[in-house]
């Protein structure tokens, strides 16, 4: 249904865009685009002015074969083919068919449809004719960090680059972002362009995802003794603090922001008051304007590098102007990457473009003619390659499904694990009281989730070891000695190895496809070429028309071998990364589990709380545990 709606929308947009003169014949293709601020798109109450709009390109709305491999030939031109809109390509991946492009749309009006063209298809464009990405930002923008490098570089002409950086997050909201680890302090030095005068209009905008909520945290701290502007957090609630000669003004904390969720944060000061916006809506305000500031700033922590946030940040920008509320709402919706974003900015079907749909179809049809001339030896190689493809892809799809279940199970177990306070075996299915915990925390599907969780499997081994050792001495109330803790760690490491084997089971089929596919295909090609030349030598006919079909059909075997290996390589890399993440989670959990064992069950003579008596296990409890774990096997 969504596909039908998307095609219908694209057809309507194509019909609405008027046919106009081609902007430049050097560009062979163009695609109509519409920024819709009416009720059918995303309605804004007032004009937004010049706005930097994010265009997300993917295989569903853009044909990447109609552009250069680096996207350097993109041009955005007004509907009348006269005005070029500045743009900046943040990410371009022609292999994965994904791109993020920022476009500066002038004078965006409310209740209107701004139409323009996306031109592409000029592979011979000269380097001096490439678009300048810095032109995408207006003169009021002080700095803009897209976090494409560990030490943030300013995307504007002001060159307000940071002097310290942090760790990049490749999978942020819009391309790469910056990880905030609690001690991440990005220093932004003062400059002639990075300074504030008293009462200066000001706008801050960024995206933030907090993964850990601390009682106190600072996102942006700018200023010194004479004046200071701080955007911080109190128990997850954003708070503004503005200090100047007349004193300090603070905003009132509101509803805490949900953790592990991307939030658009904007601060707008008109000189007299400063408003804080969350996801395009006003959240709180402070009764003060910007003070005079000529000092450095710190992003991710306070000026001393303390009270840092934990999470990720993306698209951080400052401006010396008070952006309208419509601009704030439009920025949030346009960058969120949801259904509203797709309605706000939509693309029509492409026009022109050599090598478009007709050329591709013609090339596909040629494969049928090539296959007709393939010899029996080539078909054997193709058959072997197809078998490897079926085996490898079947394993990959099963692994993807199982890894998704494992990750859900791990997430469910982590939520339960955080609530463990005294008895480390309280979550084990062998423990009769655990079922109550599952019923209240996970519902009826709790046991099924844990049965898929490698973390729970490792935890179960550790829980059994604790129960076994404490059961022997429970009447004496003793804890666990150092040797017992070492034995528990050894058992956990053994369980980790078993889980690794389970995770990697079957991956060999993908590695065989990666390594064997090209060689089997090459063997078919070599044999086919050899036989073709032998036939030519025997017949004595040297003619292109007699050689070409045999060579082309022989090369088809190598093509099939590569088609086996290349997707298998990508699937293997993706699976291997996810498997490594699951294994890393288990290693971290083992360290945390052993630390809690040492803390909760101190040996005799050490300071600390006495070891708690464990729930007595019954034989039927172990049977119930095994039945639950075998339920999905």
KARA-V511904 format. One record per pair of residues at least 24 apart in sequence whose C-alpha atoms are under 7 Angstrom apart, sorted by sequence separation. I is the first residue (numbers start at 1). J is the second residue. If there is no record, write none. Layout:
i:I j:J
i:I j:J
This chain:
i:162 j:186
i:163 j:187
i:69 j:94
i:162 j:187
i:163 j:188
i:529 j:554
i:162 j:188
i:462 j:488
i:528 j:554
i:161 j:188
i:162 j:189
i:148 j:176
i:147 j:176
i:525 j:554
i:64 j:94
i:147 j:177
i:461 j:491
i:462 j:492
i:524 j:554
i:525 j:555
i:147 j:178
i:461 j:492
i:104 j:136
i:252 j:284
i:428 j:460
i:525 j:557
i:64 j:97
i:103 j:136
i:251 j:284
i:524 j:557
i:525 j:558
i:251 j:285
i:458 j:492
i:461 j:495
i:158 j:193
i:251 j:286
i:428 j:463
i:522 j:557
i:79 j:115
i:250 j:286
i:521 j:557
i:522 j:558
i:29 j:66
i:78 j:115
i:79 j:116
i:249 j:286
i:412 j:449
i:413 j:450
i:458 j:495
i:521 j:558
i:59 j:97
i:78 j:116
i:79 j:117
i:249 j:287
i:425 j:463
i:458 j:496
i:58 j:97
i:77 j:116
i:78 j:117
i:249 j:288
i:424 j:463
i:521 j:560
i:58 j:98
i:76 j:116
i:77 j:117
i:409 j:449
i:518 j:558
i:521 j:561
i:57 j:98
i:58 j:99
i:76 j:117
i:77 j:118
i:408 j:449
i:409 j:450
i:520 j:561
i:57 j:99
i:76 j:118
i:56 j:99
i:57 j:100
i:75 j:118
i:76 j:119
i:409 j:452
i:410 j:453
i:413 j:456
i:518 j:561
i:56 j:100
i:74 j:118
i:75 j:119
i:409 j:453
i:410 j:454
i:517 j:561
i:518 j:562
i:55 j:100
i:56 j:101
i:74 j:119
i:75 j:120
i:88 j:133
i:410 j:455
i:454 j:499
i:517 j:562
i:54 j:100
i:55 j:101
i:74 j:120
i:87 j:133
i:240 j:286
i:242 j:288
i:406 j:452
i:54 j:101
i:55 j:102
i:73 j:120
i:212 j:259
i:244 j:291
i:405 j:452
i:406 j:453
i:517 j:564
i:518 j:565
i:54 j:102
i:73 j:121
i:88 j:136
i:211 j:259
i:243 j:291
i:280 j:328
i:406 j:454
i:517 j:565
i:53 j:102
i:54 j:103
i:73 j:122
i:86 j:135
i:87 j:136
i:210 j:259
i:211 j:260
i:280 j:329
i:52 j:102
i:53 j:103
i:73 j:123
i:86 j:136
i:209 j:259
i:210 j:260
i:52 j:103
i:53 j:104
i:142 j:193
i:209 j:260
i:513 j:564
i:514 j:565
i:52 j:104
i:53 j:105
i:73 j:125
i:142 j:194
i:209 j:261
i:270 j:322
i:280 j:332
i:513 j:565
i:514 j:566
i:51 j:104
i:52 j:105
i:67 j:120
i:68 j:121
i:209 j:262
i:269 j:322
i:279 j:332
i:50 j:104
i:51 j:105
i:66 j:120
i:67 j:121
i:208 j:262
i:209 j:263
i:268 j:322
i:514 j:568
i:50 j:105
i:51 j:106
i:66 j:121
i:68 j:123
i:207 j:262
i:208 j:263
i:268 j:323
i:513 j:568
i:514 j:569
i:50 j:106
i:207 j:263
i:208 j:264
i:49 j:106
i:50 j:107
i:51 j:108
i:207 j:264
i:23 j:81
i:49 j:107
i:50 j:108
i:72 j:130
i:206 j:264
i:207 j:265
i:510 j:568
i:48 j:107
i:49 j:108
i:206 j:265
i:20 j:80
i:48 j:108
i:205 j:265
i:206 j:266
i:47 j:108
i:48 j:109
i:205 j:266
i:47 j:109
i:204 j:266
i:205 j:267
i:266 j:328
i:510 j:572
i:47 j:110
i:204 j:267
i:228 j:291
i:46 j:110
i:203 j:267
i:204 j:268
i:227 j:291
i:45 j:110
i:203 j:268
i:227 j:292
i:228 j:293
i:44 j:110
i:202 j:268
i:203 j:269
i:227 j:293
i:43 j:110
i:202 j:269
i:43 j:111
i:201 j:269
i:202 j:270
i:264 j:332
i:201 j:270
i:201 j:271
i:223 j:293
i:200 j:271
i:223 j:294
i:224 j:295
i:38 j:110
i:199 j:271
i:223 j:295
i:37 j:110
i:38 j:111
i:199 j:272
i:222 j:295
i:223 j:296
i:37 j:111
i:38 j:112
i:222 j:296
i:223 j:297
i:37 j:112
i:222 j:297
i:36 j:112
i:37 j:113
i:221 j:297
i:222 j:298
i:503 j:579
i:36 j:113
i:221 j:298
i:35 j:113
i:36 j:114
i:220 j:298
i:221 j:299
i:34 j:113
i:35 j:114
i:220 j:299
i:34 j:114
i:35 j:115
i:219 j:299
i:220 j:300
i:34 j:115
i:219 j:300
i:220 j:301
i:221 j:302
i:33 j:115
i:34 j:116
i:218 j:300
i:219 j:301
i:220 j:302
i:221 j:303
i:33 j:116
i:218 j:301
i:500 j:583
i:32 j:116
i:33 j:117
i:91 j:175
i:218 j:302
i:32 j:117
i:33 j:118
i:31 j:117
i:32 j:118
i:30 j:117
i:31 j:118
i:30 j:118
i:31 j:119
i:30 j:119
i:218 j:307
i:29 j:119
i:30 j:120
i:199 j:289
i:200 j:290
i:217 j:307
i:218 j:308
i:219 j:309
i:29 j:120
i:199 j:290
i:216 j:307
i:217 j:308
i:218 j:309
i:27 j:119
i:28 j:120
i:29 j:121
i:198 j:290
i:199 j:291
i:217 j:309
i:27 j:120
i:28 j:121
i:198 j:291
i:27 j:121
i:28 j:122
i:197 j:291
i:198 j:292
i:27 j:122
i:196 j:291
i:197 j:292
i:26 j:122
i:196 j:292
i:197 j:293
i:196 j:293
i:195 j:293
i:196 j:294
i:212 j:310
i:492 j:590
i:195 j:294
i:211 j:310
i:212 j:311
i:210 j:310
i:211 j:311
i:210 j:311
i:209 j:311
i:210 j:312
i:209 j:312
i:190 j:294
i:208 j:312
i:209 j:313
i:190 j:295
i:208 j:313
i:489 j:594
i:190 j:296
i:207 j:313
i:208 j:314
i:189 j:296
i:207 j:314
i:188 j:296
i:189 j:297
i:206 j:314
i:207 j:315
i:188 j:297
i:206 j:315
i:187 j:297
i:188 j:298
i:206 j:316
i:187 j:298
i:205 j:316
i:206 j:317
i:395 j:506
i:186 j:298
i:187 j:299
i:205 j:317
i:185 j:298
i:186 j:299
i:204 j:317
i:205 j:318
i:185 j:299
i:186 j:300
i:204 j:318
i:185 j:300
i:203 j:318
i:204 j:319
i:184 j:300
i:185 j:301
i:203 j:319
i:184 j:301
i:202 j:319
i:203 j:320
i:392 j:509
i:202 j:320
i:203 j:321
i:391 j:509
i:392 j:510
i:201 j:320
i:202 j:321
i:203 j:322
i:180 j:300
i:185 j:305
i:200 j:320
i:201 j:321
i:202 j:322
i:203 j:323
i:201 j:322
i:392 j:513
i:480 j:601
i:183 j:305
i:479 j:601
i:480 j:602
i:481 j:603
i:183 j:306
i:479 j:602
i:480 j:603
i:184 j:308
i:389 j:513
i:479 j:603
i:182 j:307
i:183 j:308
i:388 j:513
i:478 j:603
i:479 j:604
i:182 j:308
i:478 j:604
i:182 j:309
i:181 j:309
i:182 j:310
i:180 j:309
i:181 j:310
i:180 j:310
i:181 j:311
i:180 j:311
i:455 j:586
i:179 j:311
i:180 j:312
i:385 j:517
i:479 j:611
i:179 j:312
i:478 j:611
i:178 j:312
i:179 j:313
i:477 j:611
i:177 j:312
i:178 j:313
i:385 j:520
i:177 j:313
i:178 j:314
i:177 j:314
i:381 j:520
i:382 j:521
i:474 j:613
i:381 j:521
i:173 j:314
i:172 j:314
i:381 j:524
i:378 j:524
i:377 j:524
i:378 j:525
i:467 j:614
i:378 j:528
i:377 j:528
i:375 j:528
i:147 j:314
i:146 j:314
i:146 j:315
i:145 j:315
i:146 j:316
i:145 j:316
i:144 j:316
i:145 j:317
i:144 j:317
i:143 j:317
i:144 j:318
i:143 j:318
i:382 j:557
i:385 j:560
i:389 j:564
i:396 j:571
i:142 j:318
i:373 j:549
i:374 j:550
i:378 j:554
i:381 j:557
i:385 j:561
i:392 j:568
i:141 j:318
i:142 j:319
i:373 j:550
i:451 j:628
i:141 j:319
i:142 j:320
i:382 j:560
i:422 j:600
i:451 j:629
i:140 j:319
i:141 j:320
i:370 j:549
i:374 j:553
i:378 j:557
i:385 j:564
i:140 j:320
i:373 j:553
i:374 j:554
i:140 j:321
i:447 j:628
i:370 j:552
i:371 j:553
i:370 j:553
i:431 j:615
i:431 j:617
i:430 j:617
i:423 j:612
i:430 j:621
i:430 j:622
i:430 j:625
i:429 j:625
i:121 j:353
i:48 j:324
i:51 j:327
i:48 j:326
i:47 j:326
i:48 j:327
i:46 j:326
i:54 j:334
i:45 j:326
i:53 j:334
i:54 j:335
i:44 j:326
i:61 j:347
i:66 j:353
i:42 j:340
i:42 j:343
i:41 j:343
i:42 j:344
i:41 j:344
i:37 j:344
i:36 j:344
i:35 j:344
i:36 j:345
i:35 j:345
i:34 j:345
i:35 j:346
i:34 j:346
i:33 j:346
i:34 j:347
i:33 j:347
i:32 j:347
i:33 j:348
i:31 j:347
i:32 j:348
i:31 j:348
i:31 j:349
i:31 j:350
i:30 j:350
i:31 j:351
i:29 j:350
i:30 j:351
i:29 j:351
i:30 j:352
i:29 j:352
i:28 j:352
i:29 j:353
i:28 j:353
i:28 j:354
i:14 j:348
i:13 j:348
i:14 j:349
i:10 j:347
i:11 j:348
i:10 j:348
i:10 j:349
